[in-house]
């Protein structure tokens, strides 16, 4: 007896959501032009230019991601990447 097998995509094209460019399948972060990882790396470089370190924290229990900006033992926590981006803009404005 052979069980029914599940195809990779509804259209059975062999593409999954990571390989497709169809806009209705991609998450909102990718539609804006940068993935979360690329935006994080960009912010990490910008923070390092002004003497700060941006770190991403993955909470295992529920999978939540938060961000920490550190400098000289002081730290600021942000629940979302856009909060860290706003902090960077405020710091750059005071320089």
C-alpha positions in Angstrom: 0.0 0.0 0.0 1.4 3.4 -1.0 0.5 6.5 0.9 -0.3 9.8 -0.8 2.7 12.1 -1.0 2.7 15.8 -0.5 4.2 18.0 -3.3 6.6 20.9 -2.5 4.1 23.5 -3.8 0.4 23.6 -4.7 1.3 24.0 -8.4 3.7 21.1 -8.2 6.4 23.3 -9.9 9.1 22.1 -7.6 9.6 25.5 -6.1 9.0 26.3 -2.5 8.5 29.6 -0.8 12.2 30.2 -0.4 12.9 29.8 -4.1 10.0 31.7 -5.6 9.8 35.4 -6.5 6.0 35.5 -6.4 5.1 38.6 -4.3 2.0 37.1 -2.6 4.0 34.2 -1.0 7.0 36.3 0.3 6.8 37.8 3.8 6.5 41.5 4.3 10.2 41.9 5.2 11.3 40.5 1.8 8.8 42.6 -0.1 10.5 45.8 1.1 13.7 44.8 -0.6 15.8 43.5 2.3 15.5 40.4 4.4 15.7 40.7 8.1 19.1 39.2 8.1 20.4 41.7 5.5 18.9 44.6 7.4 20.5 43.3 10.6 23.9 43.0 9.1 23.6 46.5 7.6 22.6 48.0 11.0 25.4 46.0 12.7 28.0 47.6 10.4 26.5 51.1 10.9 26.6 50.7 14.7 30.2 49.5 14.6 31.2 52.7 12.7 30.0 54.8 15.7 31.6 52.5 18.4 28.6 50.4 19.4 27.9 46.7 19.0 24.5 45.4 17.9 23.7 41.8 18.9 20.7 39.6 18.1 19.2 37.4 20.8 17.1 34.4 20.0 14.9 33.2 22.9 14.6 29.4 22.7 11.4 29.1 24.6 9.2 30.9 22.2 11.5 31.8 19.3 11.3 35.6 19.9 14.1 37.7 18.6 15.3 40.8 20.3 18.2 43.2 19.8 20.8 44.7 22.1 23.1 47.7 21.5 26.1 47.9 23.8 28.8 50.4 24.4 31.2 50.6 27.4 29.2 48.2 29.5 25.9 50.0 28.9 23.2 48.3 26.9 19.8 49.1 25.4 17.3 46.4 24.6 14.9 46.5 21.6 12.1 44.0 20.9 12.1 44.8 17.2 14.8 45.8 14.6 13.0 49.0 13.8 13.5 50.2 17.4 17.3 49.7 17.0 17.1 51.5 13.6 15.4 54.5 15.3 18.0 54.6 18.1 20.8 54.6 15.5 19.2 57.6 13.7 18.9 59.5 17.0 22.6 58.7 17.9 23.8 59.8 14.5 21.8 63.0 14.7 23.6 64.0 17.9 27.1 63.4 16.4 
